[in-house]
Amino acid sequence: MKLAQPDTRKRRTLGAVFVIALVVTALLTAFFQTQVLSGRAYKTRSEENRLRPITIPAPRGTIIDRDGDIVATSVASYSVSLLPGAPKVMRQTLWDLAPFLGLSRIQVQALIEKQAARRNDLLTVTEDATYSQVAAIEERRAAFPNVMIVERPKRHYPAGRAIGHIIGYVAEVDSAELQSERYKKAGYKQGRWVGKTGIEKEYEIELGGEEGAYYVEVDAMGRIIDPRRRAGVMQPIPGDTLKLTLDIDLQQFIAEIFPDTMKGAVVAMIPSTGEVLAMYGSPSFDANNFVGGPKLTLWQALSTDPDKPLLNRIGAALYPPASTWKLATAAAGVEAGILKADTRMPIPCTGGMYYAGRYARCWYAPGHGSLDLVGAIQHSCNVYFYQVGIRLGLQNLIKAGVRYGFTSKTGIDLPNEKAGEFPTGLAWYKKRFGSEPTPSEVMSLSIGQGPNAQTVLRMAHFYSAIAGNGTAPEPHLVARHGAGEGPGAIKIGLSEEGLQALWAGLARVTGYWGPNDYGTAVQSGLERWQLYGKTGTAQNPHGPDHGWFAGFAGPPGARPQIAIAVLVEHGLHGSDVAPIAAKATDFYLRRKYNLPSDPKPLLIDRWQSGRCPWSSTCTIADSASAVSPITPKFGPGGKHLNPVGVAPSLRAP
């Protein structure tokens, strides 16, 4: 039996010391973790709770043309926003701001509804306030203590309507775009302005830059205390400068000469490189009117306009190519070895011909008689090309069309381009129409009719191949490394002799060689330059025919410097459209070779004004008495011989 009891006080003391030591150690560890290891993070979080970032938009990159002239730039503008506050105060402020910012009753009501849905957020009233509007508000700063004004860059397009379909426009990013991988990767957020169409959309990442921010202090409720007091600034990074292949002077010239009451498109490019010099669609729109977001009334007007000014007729509208496609038939025949410059078909043109139980007419009812390839291109003889198509066979003609790119996109660096509609094989007819093609179907296809619809861009690209030794790089608008080397490039297997045959026929289209020997675009012949081309008249079930002209031009005896295609909806005939192409090529070439401009460069202009139609050194008397037994030769390296005579008024496909 133990007489002494153990001392429990000592044991309890030791336990208490241990617990205290453990607690102190835990507190010290937590303190070290909070103050030392995670101090920066907690400080940042604290600052984030105290400060709110206000986005500073990055100036979008400047866009320049091939000569360095500005196509798109950024100018100073201002955004006006309301600080979060009592709904009654914000509503009253909006009504007070309305006369200074030109806000309608509908716009004010829309802003009130927007504020009600997001009460703790800044309410952006406008992002396109002018300097005078901002000055008027600042003069009355005491009346608008809850108004915040921020300077921001605004897009400006000096050429206006002339470049609407090329350049596109910018507007606020929508939720669907934010979900795209492209914008997720770039870190885009709601409220950012992005390109919606055209170059602005295609090169958004390069042009967009990186947004900056400045920080303002907020209270516990998240309300900005003083918008003019800034706690820090992160400067934005401007977007890259983008250089286009575009010739803005040529672009504006085409916009000026295109009939303002007509609809259509023009594409001009350099054959050897694929560089696009001009792309104009009519009617167009002024992208400056979309800056800050398109106004509802403007958008409704453009959307409901029967002329469809928002439709990109350059690369997103399809048209039957008509007789301009005869050159594809000719190229296929030359490539297959069944055509040469002097090849004649066995059946002369008497106004039409029978084949497989079908009588197909020529556009010229009296008939062209017996023609060789050069003459058939010159006179656009249907009967000749019917027989070329029959000799090739439908399957081979289709294969050639597919190789020449008529079933695909050109690959130009613009969004929303459409591929052409064209058979991909004999089975295509069964799938599309539910039946096999008739034997006579080849006749329609050989002259650009039947199931064949192409963009103006595609036709310009194809004629670039004819002008460029049978090859055409992929069309492109931005000068960049590897441009033109994409899958859109096409190659036509033509020899030098084959190219000369096609060039000779195209040259005679714009020439006058005698009273009964002239081309379908004779009135559009140029004095200083050789214009090669093909007219086309496409039947339109909804009204007058569409007019086409496609070709190329350059100094006599030299390689072509420019290829061009023109389409005018309801333009009646290709000969009516050809003057647009002729004037555009003359304008470009004169500037290229530093020559003075000529306001009346066409053969018909010279004749009507009393000048010699084909030379600056002759007289009308000379031309009236001249005879022309000459059959000149044109082609790569071929010598140019001036046509003679006075051009009559002609209209032909």
C-alpha positions as CSV (number, residue, x, y, z in Angstrom):
1,M,0.0,0.0,0.0
2,K,1.3,3.4,-1.2
3,L,1.4,6.0,1.5
4,A,2.3,9.0,-0.9
5,Q,-0.1,10.1,-3.8
6,P,1.5,11.2,-7.1
7,D,1.8,15.0,-7.8
8,T,-0.9,15.6,-10.5
9,R,-0.2,19.3,-10.7
10,K,3.2,18.8,-12.3
11,R,1.6,16.5,-14.9
12,R,-1.1,19.0,-15.7
13,T,1.4,21.8,-16.0
14,L,3.5,19.8,-18.5
15,G,0.3,19.0,-20.5
16,A,-0.7,22.7,-20.6
17,V,2.8,23.7,-21.7
18,F,2.7,21.2,-24.5
19,V,-0.7,22.4,-25.7
20,I,0.3,26.0,-25.5
21,A,3.5,25.3,-27.4
22,L,1.5,23.4,-30.1
23,V,-1.0,26.2,-30.5
24,V,1.8,28.8,-30.7
25,T,3.7,26.7,-33.2
26,A,0.5,26.4,-35.3
27,L,-0.1,30.1,-35.1
28,L,3.5,30.9,-36.0
29,T,3.3,28.5,-38.9
30,A,0.1,30.0,-40.1
31,F,1.5,33.5,-39.7
32,F,4.6,32.6,-41.6
33,Q,2.5,31.0,-44.3
34,T,0.2,34.0,-44.5
35,Q,2.8,36.8,-44.2
36,V,5.8,35.3,-45.9
37,L,5.0,32.5,-48.2
38,S,1.6,33.7,-49.4
39,G,1.9,37.4,-48.6
40,R,2.1,38.5,-52.1
41,A,-0.9,36.5,-53.1
42,Y,-3.0,37.8,-50.3
43,K,-1.9,41.3,-50.9
44,T,-2.9,41.0,-54.5
45,R,-6.3,39.6,-53.5
46,S,-6.7,42.4,-51.1
47,E,-5.9,44.9,-53.8
48,E,-8.3,43.2,-56.2
49,N,-11.0,43.6,-53.6
50,R,-10.1,47.3,-53.2
51,L,-9.4,48.1,-56.9
52,R,-11.3,47.6,-60.1
53,P,-9.7,47.4,-63.5
54,I,-11.1,49.7,-66.2
55,T,-10.2,48.3,-69.6
56,I,-8.2,50.5,-72.0
57,P,-8.8,49.2,-75.5
58,A,-5.7,48.6,-77.6
59,P,-5.5,50.7,-80.8
60,R,-6.2,48.3,-83.7
61,G,-3.3,47.9,-86.2
62,T,-3.1,50.3,-89.1
63,I,-3.9,48.8,-92.5
64,I,-2.0,50.3,-95.5
65,D,-2.1,49.6,-99.2
66,R,0.7,48.4,-101.4
67,D,2.1,52.0,-101.7
68,G,1.8,52.8,-98.0
69,D,-1.5,54.8,-98.2
70,I,-3.8,54.3,-95.2
71,V,-6.7,52.0,-95.7
72,A,-7.8,51.8,-92.0
73,T,-6.5,53.5,-88.9
74,S,-7.5,54.5,-85.4
75,V,-8.4,58.0,-84.3
76,A,-9.3,59.4,-80.9
77,S,-12.8,58.8,-79.5
78,Y,-14.4,58.7,-76.1
79,S,-16.6,56.4,-74.2
80,V,-19.2,57.7,-71.7
81,S,-20.2,55.4,-68.8
82,L,-22.3,55.8,-65.6
83,L,-21.0,54.6,-62.2
84,P,-23.2,52.0,-60.4
85,G,-25.6,53.7,-58.1
86,A,-29.2,54.1,-57.1
87,P,-31.5,53.2,-60.0
88,K,-33.4,56.5,-59.7
89,V,-30.2,58.5,-59.9
90,M,-28.9,56.6,-62.9
91,R,-32.2,57.0,-64.8
92,Q,-32.3,60.7,-64.2
93,T,-28.6,61.0,-65.3
94,L,-29.4,59.2,-68.5
95,W,-32.3,61.6,-69.3
96,D,-30.0,64.5,-68.5
97,L,-27.2,63.1,-70.8
98,A,-29.6,62.4,-73.7
99,P,-29.6,65.9,-75.3
100,F,-25.7,66.1,-75.1
101,L,-25.2,62.7,-76.7
102,G,-28.1,62.7,-79.1
103,L,-29.8,59.8,-77.4
104,S,-33.4,58.9,-78.5
105,R,-36.1,57.9,-76.1
106,I,-35.8,54.3,-77.3
107,Q,-32.1,54.3,-76.7
108,V,-32.5,55.7,-73.2
109,Q,-35.1,53.1,-72.3
110,A,-32.8,50.3,-73.6
111,L,-30.0,51.6,-71.4
112,I,-32.3,51.8,-68.3
113,E,-33.3,48.1,-68.9
114,K,-29.6,47.2,-69.3
115,Q,-28.7,48.9,-66.0
116,A,-31.5,47.1,-64.2
117,A,-30.1,43.8,-65.2
118,R,-26.6,44.6,-64.1
119,R,-26.8,47.1,-61.2
120,N,-23.3,46.8,-59.9
121,D,-21.6,47.2,-63.3
122,L,-20.5,50.3,-65.2
123,L,-23.2,51.2,-67.7
124,T,-21.6,52.2,-71.0
125,V,-23.8,54.9,-72.6
126,T,-21.8,55.3,-75.8
127,E,-18.3,54.4,-77.0
128,D,-18.3,56.9,-79.9
129,A,-18.7,60.3,-78.2
130,T,-17.2,63.3,-80.1
131,Y,-14.8,65.8,-78.6
132,S,-17.5,68.5,-78.6
133,Q,-20.0,66.2,-76.7
134,V,-17.3,65.3,-74.1
135,A,-16.4,69.0,-73.7
136,A,-20.0,69.9,-73.1
137,I,-20.4,67.3,-70.4
138,E,-17.0,68.2,-68.7
139,E,-18.2,71.9,-68.6
140,R,-21.1,70.6,-66.5
141,R,-19.0,68.2,-64.4
142,A,-20.8,69.2,-61.2
143,A,-24.1,68.1,-62.7
144,F,-22.6,64.7,-63.7
145,P,-20.5,63.5,-60.8
146,N,-21.3,59.8,-61.6
147,V,-20.3,60.0,-65.2
148,M,-16.9,58.5,-66.3
149,I,-15.3,59.5,-69.6
150,V,-12.5,57.4,-71.1
151,E,-10.5,58.2,-74.2
152,R,-10.4,55.2,-76.6
153,P,-9.3,54.6,-80.2
154,K,-12.0,54.6,-82.9
155,R,-11.7,52.9,-86.3
156,H,-11.6,55.2,-89.4
157,Y,-11.6,54.2,-93.1
158,P,-10.6,57.1,-95.4
159,A,-11.9,55.4,-98.5
160,G,-15.4,54.9,-97.1
161,R,-17.8,53.0,-99.3
162,A,-15.1,52.1,-101.8
163,I,-13.7,49.4,-99.5
164,G,-16.8,48.3,-97.5
165,H,-16.8,44.7,-98.6
166,I,-13.1,44.2,-98.4
167,I,-12.3,45.9,-95.1
168,G,-15.4,44.8,-93.2
169,Y,-16.3,46.4,-89.9
170,V,-15.8,46.0,-86.1
171,A,-18.4,45.5,-83.4
172,E,-18.6,44.0,-79.9
173,V,-17.8,40.4,-79.6
174,D,-20.8,38.1,-79.1
175,S,-21.1,35.1,-76.9
176,A,-20.8,32.6,-79.8
177,E,-17.5,34.2,-80.9
178,L,-16.2,34.1,-77.3
179,Q,-16.7,30.3,-77.3
180,S,-14.5,29.8,-80.4
181,E,-11.1,28.4,-79.9
182,R,-9.5,31.3,-81.7
183,Y,-10.8,33.9,-79.2
184,K,-10.4,31.7,-76.2
185,K,-6.7,31.2,-77.0
186,A,-6.3,34.9,-77.4
187,G,-8.0,35.6,-74.0
188,Y,-10.8,37.7,-75.4
189,K,-13.5,38.8,-73.0
190,Q,-17.0,40.2,-73.1
191,G,-17.0,43.9,-74.2
192,R,-14.1,43.6,-76.6
193,W,-14.5,44.9,-80.1
194,V,-13.6,42.5,-82.9
195,G,-13.7,42.4,-86.7
196,K,-17.0,41.0,-88.0
197,T,-16.3,40.7,-91.7
198,G,-13.6,41.3,-94.3
199,I,-9.9,41.9,-93.5
200,E,-10.9,43.1,-90.0
201,K,-12.3,39.6,-89.2
202,E,-9.7,37.5,-91.1
203,Y,-6.7,39.2,-89.4
204,E,-8.4,40.0,-86.0
205,I,-5.6,38.5,-83.9
206,E,-2.9,40.4,-85.7
207,L,-4.9,43.7,-85.7
208,G,-6.5,43.4,-82.3
209,G,-3.4,44.0,-80.1
210,E,-3.6,43.5,-76.3
211,E,-5.9,45.5,-74.0
212,G,-4.5,47.5,-71.1
213,A,-6.2,48.7,-67.9
214,Y,-6.2,51.4,-65.2
215,Y,-7.3,50.7,-61.7
216,V,-9.8,52.7,-59.6
217,E,-10.6,52.2,-55.9
218,V,-14.0,50.7,-54.9
219,D,-15.9,50.5,-51.6
220,A,-17.1,47.3,-49.9
221,M,-20.2,47.3,-52.1
222,G,-18.0,47.3,-55.3
223,R,-18.8,50.9,-56.1
224,I,-16.2,53.2,-57.6
225,I,-15.2,55.9,-55.1
226,D,-13.5,58.4,-57.4
227,P,-13.2,57.5,-61.1
228,R,-10.6,60.2,-61.7
229,R,-8.2,58.8,-59.1
230,R,-6.1,56.0,-60.6
231,A,-4.2,53.5,-58.5
232,G,-2.1,52.2,-61.4
233,V,-2.0,51.8,-65.2
234,M,-1.1,48.9,-67.5
235,Q,-0.7,50.3,-71.0
236,P,-2.3,48.5,-74.0
237,I,-0.2,47.1,-76.8
238,P,-1.3,48.3,-80.3
239,G,-2.1,45.8,-83.0
240,D,0.3,45.0,-85.9
241,T,0.4,47.1,-89.0
242,L,-1.0,45.1,-92.0
243,K,0.2,45.8,-95.5
244,L,-2.3,44.9,-98.3
245,T,-1.6,44.2,-102.0
246,L,-4.5,46.6,-102.7
247,D,-4.0,49.7,-104.8
248,I,-6.4,52.1,-103.0
249,D,-6.3,54.6,-105.9
250,L,-7.4,52.0,-108.4
251,Q,-10.0,50.8,-105.9
252,Q,-11.5,54.3,-105.6
253,F,-11.3,54.9,-109.3
254,I,-13.3,51.7,-110.0
255,A,-15.9,52.8,-107.4
256,E,-16.2,56.1,-109.2
257,I,-16.7,54.7,-112.7
258,F,-19.0,51.9,-111.7
259,P,-22.6,52.8,-112.6
260,D,-24.1,54.0,-109.4
261,T,-27.5,52.6,-110.3
262,M,-26.2,49.2,-111.1
263,K,-25.3,46.1,-109.0
264,G,-22.2,44.0,-109.6
265,A,-18.5,43.5,-108.9
266,V,-15.0,44.1,-110.2
267,V,-11.8,42.2,-109.3
268,A,-8.3,43.1,-110.6
269,M,-5.1,41.3,-109.8
270,I,-1.5,40.8,-110.8
271,P,-1.4,37.5,-112.9
272,S,2.1,36.5,-112.0
273,T,1.8,36.8,-108.2
274,G,-1.9,36.5,-107.2
275,E,-1.8,39.9,-105.6
276,V,-5.3,41.5,-105.6
277,L,-5.2,45.1,-106.8
278,A,-8.8,45.9,-106.4
279,M,-12.1,44.3,-105.3
280,Y,-15.2,46.3,-105.5
281,G,-18.8,45.3,-105.0
282,S,-21.8,47.6,-105.8
283,P,-23.8,48.7,-104.0
284,S,-21.5,49.0,-101.0
285,F,-21.6,50.4,-97.5
286,D,-19.5,52.8,-95.5
287,A,-17.8,50.9,-92.7
288,N,-17.4,54.3,-90.9
289,N,-21.1,54.2,-90.1
290,F,-20.6,50.9,-88.2
291,V,-18.0,52.3,-85.8
292,G,-19.2,52.0,-82.3
293,G,-21.8,49.4,-83.4
294,P,-24.2,49.8,-86.3
295,K,-27.2,52.0,-85.4
296,L,-30.5,50.0,-85.4
297,T,-32.1,52.2,-88.0
298,L,-29.1,52.0,-90.3
299,W,-28.8,48.2,-89.9
300,Q,-32.5,47.8,-90.7
301,A,-32.2,50.0,-93.7
302,L,-29.3,48.0,-95.1
303,S,-30.8,44.7,-94.2
304,T,-34.1,45.4,-95.9
305,D,-32.7,47.3,-98.9
306,P,-33.7,45.3,-102.1
307,D,-30.4,46.0,-103.7
308,K,-28.7,44.1,-100.8
309,P,-25.7,46.4,-100.1
310,L,-24.4,44.0,-97.4
311,L,-24.1,41.2,-99.9
312,N,-20.5,40.6,-101.0
313,R,-20.9,40.2,-104.8
314,I,-17.2,39.8,-105.2
315,G,-16.6,36.3,-103.7
316,A,-19.9,35.3,-102.0
317,A,-22.4,35.6,-104.9
318,L,-22.6,33.2,-107.8
319,Y,-23.5,34.0,-111.4
320,P,-23.6,32.0,-114.7
321,P,-20.3,32.8,-116.3
322,A,-21.8,32.7,-119.8
323,S,-19.4,33.2,-122.7
324,T,-16.5,34.1,-120.5
325,W,-16.3,30.4,-119.8
326,K,-15.7,29.6,-123.5
327,L,-12.1,30.3,-122.8
328,A,-12.1,27.3,-120.4
329,T,-13.5,25.1,-123.1
330,A,-10.8,26.5,-125.5
331,A,-8.1,25.9,-122.9
332,A,-9.3,22.3,-122.4
333,G,-9.3,21.7,-126.1
334,V,-5.8,23.1,-126.5
335,E,-4.5,21.1,-123.5
336,A,-6.0,17.9,-124.9
337,G,-4.3,18.5,-128.3
338,I,-7.5,18.9,-130.4
339,L,-7.2,22.6,-130.9
340,K,-4.6,25.0,-132.4
341,A,-4.9,28.6,-133.5
342,D,-6.0,27.6,-137.0
343,T,-8.2,24.6,-136.1
344,R,-11.6,24.8,-137.8
345,M,-14.6,22.7,-136.8
346,P,-16.3,20.5,-139.5
347,I,-19.7,22.2,-139.2
348,P,-19.7,26.0,-140.1
349,C,-21.9,28.3,-138.1
350,T,-25.2,29.0,-139.9
351,G,-27.0,30.2,-136.8
352,G,-27.1,26.9,-135.0
353,M,-26.5,23.1,-135.2
354,Y,-28.2,19.7,-134.5
355,Y,-26.7,17.2,-132.2
356,A,-28.2,14.2,-130.4
357,G,-31.7,15.3,-131.3
358,R,-31.3,18.9,-130.1
359,Y,-31.0,22.0,-132.2
360,A,-28.8,24.6,-130.3
361,R,-28.6,28.1,-131.6
362,C,-25.7,30.6,-131.9
363,W,-26.3,34.1,-130.5
364,Y,-25.7,35.5,-134.1
365,A,-28.7,34.2,-136.1
366,P,-27.2,34.7,-139.6
367,G,-24.2,32.6,-138.6
368,H,-20.5,33.2,-138.5
369,G,-19.5,30.7,-141.2
370,S,-16.4,28.7,-140.9
371,L,-14.0,30.0,-138.2
372,D,-10.7,29.0,-136.7
373,L,-10.1,29.1,-132.9
374,V,-8.9,32.7,-133.0
375,G,-12.0,33.8,-134.9
376,A,-14.3,31.8,-132.7
377,I,-13.0,33.5,-129.6
378,Q,-13.2,36.9,-131.4
379,H,-16.8,36.4,-132.5
380,S,-17.9,34.3,-129.5
381,C,-19.3,31.7,-131.8
382,N,-21.5,29.2,-129.9
383,V,-21.5,26.6,-132.8
384,Y,-17.7,26.4,-132.8
385,F,-17.6,25.7,-129.0
386,Y,-20.5,23.3,-129.2
387,Q,-18.3,21.1,-131.4
388,V,-15.2,21.6,-129.2
389,G,-17.2,20.3,-126.2
390,I,-18.6,17.4,-128.2
391,R,-15.0,16.4,-129.3
392,L,-13.8,16.6,-125.7
393,G,-16.7,14.7,-124.3
394,L,-18.7,15.7,-121.2
395,Q,-16.5,13.8,-118.8
396,N,-13.3,15.3,-120.0
397,L,-14.8,18.8,-120.1
398,I,-15.9,18.3,-116.5
399,K,-12.5,17.1,-115.4
400,A,-10.9,20.1,-117.0
401,G,-13.3,22.4,-115.2
402,V,-12.5,20.8,-111.8
403,R,-8.8,21.1,-112.5
404,Y,-9.2,24.8,-113.3
405,G,-10.8,25.4,-109.9
406,F,-14.5,25.9,-110.8
407,T,-15.7,23.6,-108.1
408,S,-13.7,25.1,-105.2
409,K,-12.8,28.3,-103.5
410,T,-9.9,30.4,-104.6
411,G,-8.5,30.4,-101.1
412,I,-8.3,34.2,-100.8
413,D,-7.6,35.5,-97.3
414,L,-11.1,36.8,-96.7
415,P,-14.0,35.1,-94.8
416,N,-17.2,33.8,-96.3
417,E,-16.0,33.0,-99.9
418,K,-18.2,30.7,-101.8
419,A,-17.1,27.8,-104.0
420,G,-18.4,27.6,-107.5
421,E,-21.2,25.4,-108.6
422,F,-20.0,23.0,-111.3
423,P,-20.4,19.2,-111.9
424,T,-17.7,17.1,-110.3
425,G,-18.4,14.1,-112.5
426,L,-21.1,12.3,-114.4
427,A,-22.5,10.8,-111.1
428,W,-23.0,14.4,-110.0
429,Y,-26.0,14.8,-112.4
430,K,-27.7,11.7,-111.0
431,K,-27.3,13.0,-107.4
432,R,-28.3,16.5,-108.2
433,F,-31.1,16.0,-110.8
434,G,-32.0,12.3,-110.3
435,S,-31.1,11.4,-113.8
436,E,-28.1,10.9,-116.1
437,P,-27.0,13.8,-118.3
438,T,-28.4,13.8,-121.8
439,P,-25.8,13.5,-124.7
440,S,-26.5,17.1,-125.6
441,E,-25.7,18.4,-122.1
442,V,-22.1,19.0,-123.2
443,M,-23.3,21.7,-125.6
444,S,-24.7,23.8,-122.8
445,L,-21.7,23.3,-120.5
446,S,-19.2,24.2,-123.3
447,I,-20.6,27.8,-123.6
448,G,-20.9,28.5,-119.9
449,Q,-24.6,27.5,-119.5
450,G,-26.2,24.7,-117.6
451,P,-25.2,23.9,-114.0
452,N,-22.4,26.4,-113.8
453,A,-22.2,29.4,-111.5
454,Q,-19.1,31.2,-110.4
455,T,-17.9,34.2,-108.4
456,V,-16.3,37.2,-110.1
457,L,-13.2,36.5,-108.0
458,R,-13.0,33.0,-109.6
459,M,-13.3,34.3,-113.1
460,A,-10.5,36.9,-112.4
461,H,-8.4,34.1,-111.0
462,F,-8.9,31.8,-114.1
463,Y,-8.0,34.6,-116.5
464,S,-4.9,35.3,-114.4
465,A,-3.8,31.8,-115.2
466,I,-4.3,32.4,-118.9
467,A,-2.3,35.6,-118.6
468,G,0.4,34.0,-116.5
469,N,1.7,31.2,-118.6
470,G,-1.1,28.9,-117.6
471,T,-0.5,29.2,-113.8
472,A,-2.1,31.4,-111.2
473,P,-0.9,31.6,-107.6
474,E,-3.6,31.7,-104.9
475,P,-5.2,35.1,-104.7
476,H,-4.3,37.1,-101.6
477,L,-4.9,40.6,-100.1
478,V,-2.2,40.8,-97.4
479,A,1.4,40.9,-98.3
480,R,2.9,38.1,-96.2
481,H,5.5,35.3,-96.3
482,G,4.2,32.4,-98.4
483,A,1.3,34.3,-99.9
484,G,0.1,32.8,-103.1
485,E,1.5,29.3,-102.3
486,G,-1.7,27.8,-100.9
487,P,-3.9,25.0,-102.4
488,G,-6.0,27.6,-104.3
489,A,-3.3,28.0,-107.0
490,I,-4.2,26.6,-110.3
491,K,-2.2,25.3,-113.3
492,I,-3.4,24.8,-116.9
493,G,-1.1,22.6,-119.0
494,L,-0.7,24.9,-122.0
495,S,2.4,25.2,-124.2
496,E,3.7,28.6,-125.5
497,E,2.0,27.9,-128.8
498,G,-1.3,27.1,-127.0
499,L,-1.2,30.3,-125.0
500,Q,-0.5,32.4,-128.1
501,A,-3.6,30.9,-129.8
502,L,-5.7,31.9,-126.8
503,W,-4.1,35.3,-126.5
504,A,-4.6,36.0,-130.2
505,G,-8.3,35.3,-130.0
506,L,-8.7,37.5,-126.8
507,A,-6.8,40.3,-128.5
508,R,-9.1,40.4,-131.4
509,V,-12.2,40.7,-129.1
510,T,-11.2,44.4,-128.5
511,G,-9.9,45.1,-132.0
512,Y,-11.3,46.4,-135.3
513,W,-9.7,44.9,-138.4
514,G,-12.1,45.8,-141.2
515,P,-15.8,46.4,-142.0
516,N,-16.7,42.8,-141.2
517,D,-13.8,41.9,-138.9
518,Y,-14.1,43.3,-135.4
519,G,-14.4,41.9,-131.9
520,T,-17.4,41.9,-129.5
521,A,-15.8,44.5,-127.3
522,V,-14.4,46.7,-130.1
523,Q,-15.5,49.9,-128.6
524,S,-13.3,49.3,-125.5
525,G,-10.0,49.0,-127.3
526,L,-7.2,51.0,-125.8
527,E,-4.7,53.2,-127.6
528,R,-1.5,52.6,-125.6
529,W,-2.1,49.2,-124.1
530,Q,-3.1,45.8,-125.5
531,L,-6.4,44.7,-123.9
532,Y,-7.2,41.0,-124.1
533,G,-10.6,39.9,-123.1
534,K,-13.8,38.0,-123.5
535,T,-17.4,39.3,-123.2
536,G,-20.3,37.3,-121.8
537,T,-24.0,37.7,-121.5
538,A,-25.7,35.5,-118.9
539,Q,-29.4,34.9,-119.2
540,N,-31.3,35.9,-116.1
541,P,-34.8,34.6,-115.5
542,H,-35.6,37.4,-113.1
543,G,-34.9,40.3,-115.5
544,P,-32.4,41.7,-118.0
545,D,-29.3,39.6,-118.7
546,H,-26.1,40.0,-116.7
547,G,-23.1,41.4,-118.5
548,W,-19.5,40.0,-118.1
549,F,-16.1,41.0,-119.2
550,A,-12.9,39.1,-118.2
551,G,-9.4,39.5,-119.5
552,F,-6.0,41.1,-119.0
553,A,-3.9,44.0,-120.3
554,G,-0.3,45.2,-120.6
555,P,2.1,47.0,-122.9
556,P,2.0,45.8,-126.5
557,G,4.3,42.8,-127.0
558,A,5.0,42.4,-123.2
559,R,3.6,40.2,-120.5
560,P,0.2,41.3,-119.1
561,Q,0.5,43.4,-115.9
562,I,-3.1,43.2,-114.8
563,A,-6.0,40.7,-115.0
564,I,-9.6,41.8,-114.5
565,A,-13.1,40.5,-114.3
566,V,-16.3,42.6,-114.3
567,L,-19.9,41.6,-113.7
568,V,-22.8,43.9,-113.9
569,E,-26.2,42.5,-112.9
570,H,-28.9,43.3,-115.5
571,G,-26.0,44.8,-117.5
572,L,-27.6,43.6,-120.8
573,H,-24.5,42.6,-122.7
574,G,-20.8,42.0,-122.2
575,S,-20.0,44.7,-124.6
576,D,-21.7,47.2,-122.3
577,V,-19.6,46.1,-119.4
578,A,-16.2,46.0,-121.1
579,P,-15.6,49.8,-120.8
580,I,-15.4,49.5,-117.0
581,A,-12.6,46.9,-117.4
582,A,-10.8,48.9,-120.1
583,K,-10.9,52.2,-118.1
584,A,-9.7,50.5,-115.0
585,T,-6.7,48.8,-116.7
586,D,-5.8,52.0,-118.5
587,F,-5.8,53.9,-115.2
588,Y,-3.6,51.3,-113.5
589,L,-1.1,51.0,-116.3
590,R,-0.7,54.7,-116.8
591,R,0.1,55.1,-113.1
592,K,2.4,52.2,-113.2
593,Y,4.4,53.6,-116.1
594,N,4.2,57.3,-114.8
595,L,2.1,58.4,-117.8
596,P,-0.5,61.2,-117.6
597,S,-4.1,60.1,-117.2
598,D,-6.5,60.0,-120.1
599,P,-10.2,60.8,-119.3
600,K,-11.3,59.2,-122.6
601,P,-9.1,56.2,-123.2
602,L,-11.5,54.0,-125.2
603,L,-11.6,53.6,-128.9
604,I,-15.2,54.9,-129.1
605,D,-14.2,57.9,-127.0
606,R,-11.4,58.8,-129.4
607,W,-13.5,58.3,-132.4
608,Q,-16.4,60.5,-131.1
609,S,-14.0,63.2,-130.0
610,G,-12.4,63.5,-133.4
611,R,-9.2,61.7,-132.4
612,C,-7.8,58.8,-134.4
613,P,-9.3,55.6,-132.9
614,W,-6.0,53.6,-132.8
615,S,-3.1,56.0,-132.9
616,S,-2.2,59.5,-131.6
617,T,-0.4,60.3,-134.9
618,C,-3.2,59.8,-137.4
619,T,-6.4,61.6,-138.4
620,I,-10.0,60.5,-138.8
621,A,-9.5,61.0,-142.6
622,D,-6.7,58.5,-142.4
623,S,-8.8,56.0,-140.5
624,A,-11.8,56.4,-142.8
625,S,-9.8,55.7,-145.9
626,A,-7.7,52.9,-144.4
627,V,-8.1,49.3,-145.4
628,S,-7.1,46.4,-143.2
629,P,-6.1,43.1,-144.8
630,I,-3.8,42.6,-141.8
631,T,-4.2,39.6,-139.5
632,P,-1.9,40.5,-136.6
633,K,-0.4,38.0,-134.2
634,F,-0.6,38.4,-130.5
635,G,0.7,36.3,-127.7
636,P,3.6,35.9,-125.3
637,G,6.4,37.8,-127.1
638,G,4.1,38.5,-130.1
639,K,4.3,41.9,-131.8
640,H,1.3,44.2,-131.5
641,L,-0.2,45.6,-134.8
642,N,-2.7,48.4,-134.4
643,P,-6.2,47.8,-135.8
644,V,-7.6,50.4,-138.2
645,G,-11.0,51.8,-139.0
646,V,-13.9,53.3,-137.2
647,A,-15.8,51.2,-134.7
648,P,-19.5,50.8,-135.3
649,S,-21.9,50.4,-132.5
650,L,-22.0,46.8,-131.6
651,R,-23.5,44.5,-129.0
652,A,-22.6,40.9,-128.7
653,P,-22.1,38.3,-126.0
